[in-house]
Amino acid sequence: MSDETKTAELTALQAALAAEHAAVYGYGVVGGRIGRQRQSEARAAYDAHRARRDALTRDVRDLGGQPAAASAAYALPFPVPDAAAAVRLAARLEERMAGVYADLVRATTGDRRGSAAGALREAAVRAVRWSGESVAFPGLAERSSGEETGAAGATPSASASVSP
């Protein structure tokens, strides 16, 4: 692998790792606001993102990088005062993750590309489950809307808490 290819792959892995940190944080908020009927779905998504985060941490280290650390807190894209807003946040998180994993698919090869494609598929399926809507090309919808709010729909914040 050339140094240029390795650098591009490491950059994409770090972006995916940072997005997974934000998604884990976001699902912490979702879990605190979601209704009982969807708590197990939120917990499963939270666990899936934690597992992906841990795998990405290993991948970054395997390429000789220092894994990006999680921020203390993240600014959410909108207030999340109730279960309906929690569902919208979960859908937004998954849509953003699909975009990040689409970038990772482009930047990687071999097993990492296969893993990134699987993560893209999983994020797209979860996004449909949360939103009830699908897109033709998951991971590309964000780019056409002109939104620039961060990879997982949340941006790092210096505060340790989120006020809805």
Secondary structure as the mmCIF struct_conf table of DSSP 4:
data_model
#
loop_
_struct_conf.conf_type_id
_struct_conf.id
_struct_conf.beg_label_comp_id
_struct_conf.beg_label_asym_id
_struct_conf.beg_label_seq_id
_struct_conf.end_label_comp_id
_struct_conf.end_label_asym_id
_struct_conf.end_label_seq_id
HELX_RH_AL_P HELX_RH_AL_P1 ASP A 3 ARG A 33
BEND BEND1 ILE A 34 ILE A 34
HELX_RH_3T_P HELX_RH_3T_P1 ARG A 36 ARG A 38
HELX_RH_AL_P HELX_RH_AL_P2 GLN A 39 ASP A 62
TURN_TY1_P TURN_TY1_P1 LEU A 63 GLY A 64
HELX_LH_PP_P HELX_LH_PP_P1 PRO A 67 SER A 71
BEND BEND2 ALA A 72 ALA A 72
STRN STRN1 ALA A 73 ALA A 75
BEND BEND3 PRO A 77 PHE A 78
BEND BEND4 ASP A 82 ASP A 82
HELX_RH_AL_P HELX_RH_AL_P3 ALA A 83 ALA A 107
HELX_RH_AL_P HELX_RH_AL_P4 GLY A 110 SER A 131
BEND BEND5 GLY A 132 GLY A 132
BEND BEND6 ALA A 136 PHE A 137
TURN_TY1_P TURN_TY1_P2 PRO A 138 LEU A 140
HELX_RH_AL_P HELX_RH_AL_P5 ALA A 141 SER A 145
TURN_TY1_P TURN_TY1_P3 GLY A 146 GLY A 146
BEND BEND7 THR A 149 THR A 149
TURN_TY1_P TURN_TY1_P4 ALA A 151 ALA A 152
BEND BEND8 GLY A 153 GLY A 153
STRN STRN2 THR A 155 SER A 157
BEND BEND9 ALA A 158 ALA A 160
#
